[in-house]
């Protein structure tokens, strides 16, 4: 996002106009919203019982959500790095 903001502040790489920069920013925002929605859905379905027994998350649910979110971000970052470098997975 910082890169897109810098590009929008008249330091856009050659060949990119403001419209292209805003389209890129919009795509990035759509990607981030989709990523957040997938993370929320995945971890909720994995960690929260279908029949609510309490109004607050219990210790097991809290731990599960923490681990799920952490693993989700680790995998997302790893995939991003692998795609960015073009190297095959280990």
MDTraj code that builds the backbone (N, CA, C; nanometers):
import mdtraj as md
import numpy as np

residues = "UNK UNK UNK UNK UNK UNK UNK UNK UNK UNK UNK UNK UNK UNK UNK UNK UNK UNK UNK UNK UNK UNK UNK UNK UNK UNK UNK UNK UNK UNK UNK UNK UNK UNK UNK UNK UNK UNK UNK UNK UNK UNK UNK UNK UNK UNK UNK UNK UNK UNK UNK UNK UNK UNK UNK UNK UNK UNK UNK UNK UNK UNK UNK UNK UNK UNK UNK UNK UNK UNK UNK UNK UNK UNK UNK UNK UNK UNK UNK UNK UNK UNK UNK UNK UNK UNK UNK UNK UNK UNK".split()
xyz = np.array([
    [0.0821, -0.1185, 0.0000],
    [0.0000, 0.0000, 0.0000],
    [0.0867, 0.1251, 0.0000],
    [0.1948, 0.1231, 0.0737],
    [0.2852, 0.2381, 0.0776],
    [0.3392, 0.2677, -0.0606],
    [0.3722, 0.1611, -0.1346],
    [0.4246, 0.1795, -0.2694],
    [0.3216, 0.2502, -0.3568],
    [0.1961, 0.2113, -0.3449],
    [0.0910, 0.2737, -0.4247],
    [0.0745, 0.4189, -0.3839],
    [0.0843, 0.4499, -0.2535],
    [0.0722, 0.5882, -0.2086],
    [0.1862, 0.6721, -0.2640],
    [0.3082, 0.6178, -0.2643],
    [0.4213, 0.6919, -0.3200],
    [0.4007, 0.7174, -0.4683],
    [0.3478, 0.6176, -0.5381],
    [0.3262, 0.6353, -0.6813],
    [0.2200, 0.7413, -0.7071],
    [0.1208, 0.7505, -0.6174],
    [0.0150, 0.8488, -0.6353],
    [0.0648, 0.9903, -0.6085],
    [0.1731, 1.0044, -0.5350],
    [0.2277, 1.1361, -0.5015],
    [0.3306, 1.1827, -0.6029],
    [0.2958, 1.1786, -0.7294],
    [0.3777, 1.2301, -0.8386],
    [0.5131, 1.1619, -0.8547],
    [0.5350, 1.0503, -0.7904],
    [0.6601, 0.9780, -0.8109],
    [0.6317, 0.8438, -0.8774],
    [0.5318, 0.8409, -0.9616],
    [0.4943, 0.7188, -1.0311],
    [0.6038, 0.6785, -1.1279],
    [0.6303, 0.5495, -1.1375],
    [0.7291, 0.5034, -1.2347],
    [0.6883, 0.5462, -1.3757],
    [0.7863, 0.5590, -1.4619],
    [0.7560, 0.6025, -1.5976],
    [0.6557, 0.5074, -1.6618],
    [0.5646, 0.5626, -1.7355],
    [0.4655, 0.4829, -1.8051],
    [0.3373, 0.4629, -1.7261],
    [0.3355, 0.5006, -1.5987],
    [0.2139, 0.4876, -1.5189],
    [0.1546, 0.6255, -1.4952],
    [0.0285, 0.6412, -1.5318],
    [-0.0369, 0.7671, -1.5014],
    [-0.1210, 0.7505, -1.3748],
    [-0.1810, 0.8573, -1.3275],
    [-0.2561, 0.8532, -1.2015],
    [-0.3719, 0.7542, -1.2083],
    [-0.4364, 0.7452, -1.3229],
    [-0.5485, 0.6524, -1.3364],
    [-0.5020, 0.5091, -1.3158],
    [-0.3887, 0.4729, -1.3734],
    [-0.3344, 0.3380, -1.3566],
    [-0.2965, 0.3120, -1.2115],
    [-0.2415, 0.4121, -1.1460],
    [-0.2033, 0.3985, -1.0053],
    [-0.3271, 0.3739, -0.9201],
    [-0.4340, 0.4477, -0.9450],
    [-0.5559, 0.4292, -0.8680],
    [-0.6210, 0.2940, -0.8972],
    [-0.6110, 0.2469, -1.0189],
    [-0.6631, 0.1136, -1.0514],
    [-0.5839, 0.0076, -0.9749],
    [-0.4514, 0.0247, -0.9690],
    [-0.3678, -0.0687, -0.8933],
    [-0.4035, -0.0656, -0.7447],
    [-0.4271, 0.0535, -0.6910],
    [-0.4633, 0.0670, -0.5495],
    [-0.5982, 0.0017, -0.5225],
    [-0.6904, 0.0182, -0.6144],
    [-0.8219, -0.0425, -0.5996],
    [-0.8118, -0.1953, -0.6012],
    [-0.7309, -0.2489, -0.6924],
    [-0.7105, -0.3939, -0.7000],
    [-0.6466, -0.4467, -0.5716],
    [-0.5486, -0.3721, -0.5194],
    [-0.4831, -0.4133, -0.3958],
    [-0.5835, -0.4157, -0.2807],
    [-0.6695, -0.3148, -0.2738],
    [-0.7696, -0.3088, -0.1678],
    [-0.8675, -0.4251, -0.1801],
    [-0.9097, -0.4567, -0.3021],
    [-0.9984, -0.5706, -0.3240],
    [-0.9320, -0.7005, -0.2796],
    [-0.8032, -0.7151, -0.3115],
    [-0.7290, -0.8340, -0.2716],
    [-0.7227, -0.8449, -0.1195],
    [-0.6934, -0.7345, -0.0522],
    [-0.6818, -0.7369, 0.0940],
    [-0.8157, -0.7693, 0.1607],
    [-0.9240, -0.7154, 0.1082],
    [-1.0563, -0.7446, 0.1631],
    [-1.0894, -0.8920, 0.1426],
    [-1.0609, -0.9448, 0.0240],
    [-1.0857, -1.0856, -0.0037],
    [-1.0013, -1.1744, 0.0871],
    [-0.8758, -1.1404, 0.1071],
    [-0.7867, -1.2158, 0.1945],
    [-0.8404, -1.2158, 0.3375],
    [-0.8822, -1.0998, 0.3866],
    [-0.9366, -1.0891, 0.5215],
    [-1.0635, -1.1734, 0.5347],
    [-1.1520, -1.1662, 0.4354],
    [-1.2763, -1.2437, 0.4403],
    [-1.2491, -1.3938, 0.4404],
    [-1.1531, -1.4382, 0.3595],
    [-1.1179, -1.5809, 0.3571],
    [-1.0580, -1.6247, 0.4898],
    [-0.9687, -1.5428, 0.5455],
    [-0.9074, -1.5736, 0.6742],
    [-1.0144, -1.5834, 0.7821],
    [-1.1033, -1.4870, 0.7874],
    [-1.2088, -1.4858, 0.8881],
    [-1.2978, -1.6084, 0.8756],
    [-1.3400, -1.6382, 0.7556],
    [-1.4277, -1.7523, 0.7320],
    [-1.3591, -1.8841, 0.7664],
    [-1.2359, -1.9010, 0.7200],
    [-1.1617, -2.0249, 0.7433],
    [-1.1414, -2.0495, 0.8922],
    [-1.0918, -1.9490, 0.9628],
    [-1.0616, -1.9666, 1.1052],
    [-1.1888, -1.9782, 1.1882],
    [-1.2942, -1.9062, 1.1515],
    [-1.4206, -1.9176, 1.2236],
    [-1.4762, -2.0589, 1.2093],
    [-1.4800, -2.1091, 1.0862],
    [-1.5344, -2.2431, 1.0633],
    [-1.4518, -2.3516, 1.1310],
    [-1.3217, -2.3301, 1.1403],
    [-1.2341, -2.4288, 1.2016],
    [-1.2407, -2.4260, 1.3543],
    [-1.2545, -2.3083, 1.4132],
    [-1.2329, -2.2924, 1.5572],
    [-1.3583, -2.2718, 1.6422],
    [-1.4661, -2.2272, 1.5838],
    [-1.5843, -2.1928, 1.6629],
    [-1.6910, -2.2999, 1.6449],
    [-1.7434, -2.3481, 1.7586],
    [-1.8491, -2.4488, 1.7531],
    [-1.9738, -2.3901, 1.6879],
    [-2.0488, -2.4768, 1.6211],
    [-2.1682, -2.4310, 1.5500],
    [-2.2795, -2.3895, 1.6461],
    [-2.2839, -2.4558, 1.7611],
    [-2.3852, -2.4215, 1.8615],
    [-2.3167, -2.3408, 1.9717],
    [-2.3493, -2.2140, 1.9774],
    [-2.2874, -2.1268, 2.0769],
    [-2.3354, -2.1650, 2.2164],
    [-2.2402, -2.1787, 2.3078],
    [-2.2725, -2.2110, 2.4468],
    [-2.2512, -2.0905, 2.5365],
    [-2.1629, -2.0013, 2.4955],
    [-2.1275, -1.8848, 2.5759],
    [-2.1235, -1.7616, 2.4868],
    [-2.1354, -1.6454, 2.5484],
    [-2.1316, -1.5215, 2.4708],
    [-1.9887, -1.4800, 2.4363],
    [-1.8907, -1.5312, 2.5100],
    [-1.7500, -1.4998, 2.4878],
    [-1.6764, -1.6225, 2.4344],
    [-1.5646, -1.5995, 2.3661],
    [-1.4825, -1.7118, 2.3212],
    [-1.4179, -1.7784, 2.4422],
    [-1.4128, -1.9111, 2.4397],
    [-1.3444, -1.9803, 2.5491],
    [-1.1953, -1.9893, 2.5179],
    [-1.1184, -2.0423, 2.6124],
    [-0.9724, -2.0471, 2.5987],
    [-0.9312, -2.1299, 2.4768],
    [-0.9957, -2.2425, 2.4538],
    [-0.9635, -2.3271, 2.3392],
    [-0.9895, -2.2577, 2.2068],
    [-1.1027, -2.1878, 2.1981],
    [-1.1358, -2.1143, 2.0757],
    [-1.0362, -2.0014, 2.0514],
    [-1.0007, -1.9297, 2.1575],
    [-0.9015, -1.8217, 2.1454],
    [-0.7685, -1.8751, 2.0943],
    [-0.7219, -1.9854, 2.1523],
    [-0.5944, -2.0447, 2.1104],
    [-0.6010, -2.0905, 1.9658],
    [-0.7107, -2.1548, 1.9293],
    [-0.7273, -2.2043, 1.7924],
    [-0.7245, -2.0883, 1.6927],
    [-0.7961, -1.9815, 1.7239],
    [-0.8000, -1.8656, 1.6340],
    [-0.6621, -1.8028, 1.6213],
    [-0.5906, -1.7886, 1.7347],
    [-0.4549, -1.7335, 1.7294],
    [-0.3649, -1.8155, 1.6383],
    [-0.3675, -1.9478, 1.6543],
    [-0.2834, -2.0353, 1.5724],
    [-0.3263, -2.0311, 1.4263],
    [-0.4568, -2.0333, 1.4028],
    [-0.5091, -2.0335, 1.2660],
    [-0.4686, -1.9064, 1.1920],
    [-0.4868, -1.7917, 1.2544],
    [-0.4528, -1.6641, 1.1909],
    [-0.3024, -1.6567, 1.1654],
    [-0.2237, -1.6998, 1.2634],
    [-0.0784, -1.6973, 1.2476],
    [-0.0337, -1.7840, 1.1307],
    [-0.0857, -1.9057, 1.1233],
    [-0.0487, -1.9964, 1.0138],
    [-0.0965, -1.9422, 0.8795],
    [-0.2162, -1.8862, 0.8771],
    [-0.2713, -1.8312, 0.7531],
    [-0.1804, -1.7215, 0.6989],
    [-0.1349, -1.6291, 0.7872],
    [-0.0465, -1.5214, 0.7442],
    [0.0896, -1.5740, 0.7007],
    [0.1420, -1.6726, 0.7745],
    [0.2719, -1.7299, 0.7376],
    [0.2657, -1.7910, 0.5985],
    [0.1614, -1.8672, 0.5718],
    [0.1479, -1.9318, 0.4411],
    [0.1260, -1.8275, 0.3317],
    [0.0430, -1.7284, 0.3588],
    [0.0182, -1.6223, 0.2609],
    [0.1474, -1.5489, 0.2272],
    [0.2273, -1.5159, 0.3295],
    [0.3552, -1.4476, 0.3060],
    [0.4529, -1.5364, 0.2296],
    [0.4586, -1.6642, 0.2641],
    [0.5477, -1.7575, 0.1940],
    [0.5100, -1.7684, 0.0466],
    [0.3825, -1.7818, 0.0199],
    [0.3364, -1.7912, -0.1196],
    [0.3703, -1.6628, -0.1945],
    [0.3481, -1.5480, -0.1307],
    [0.3820, -1.4207, -0.1933],
    [0.5304, -1.4106, -0.2251],
    [0.6150, -1.4570, -0.1327],
    [0.7591, -1.4537, -0.1556],
    [0.7984, -1.5475, -0.2707],
    [0.7404, -1.6668, -0.2711],
    [0.7722, -1.7621, -0.3770],
    [0.7269, -1.7120, -0.5137],
    [0.6097, -1.6522, -0.5183],
    [0.5620, -1.5985, -0.6455],
    [0.6456, -1.4785, -0.6887],
    [0.6900, -1.4001, -0.5907],
    [0.7706, -1.2823, -0.6220],
    [0.9086, -1.3157, -0.6741],
    [0.9651, -1.4247, -0.6238],
    [1.1011, -1.4632, -0.6670],
    [1.0981, -1.5583, -0.7847],
    [0.9841, -1.6217, -0.8073],
    [0.9740, -1.7168, -0.9175],
    [1.0444, -1.8490, -0.8896],
    [1.0816, -1.8723, -0.7640],
    [1.1497, -1.9967, -0.7290],
    [1.0464, -2.1034, -0.6929],
    [1.0754, -2.2291, -0.7252],
    [0.9836, -2.3359, -0.6902],
    [0.9819, -2.3577, -0.5379],
    [0.8729, -2.4134, -0.4849],
    [0.8647, -2.4385, -0.3410],
    [0.9717, -2.5381, -0.2960],
    [1.0054, -2.5316, -0.1670],
    [1.1086, -2.6179, -0.1108],
    [1.0675, -2.7625, -0.1075],
])
top = md.Topology()
chain = top.add_chain()
for i, resn in enumerate(residues, 1):
    res = top.add_residue(resn, chain, resSeq=i)
    for name in ("N", "CA", "C"):
        top.add_atom(name, md.element.get_by_symbol(name[0]), res)
traj = md.Trajectory(xyz[None], top)
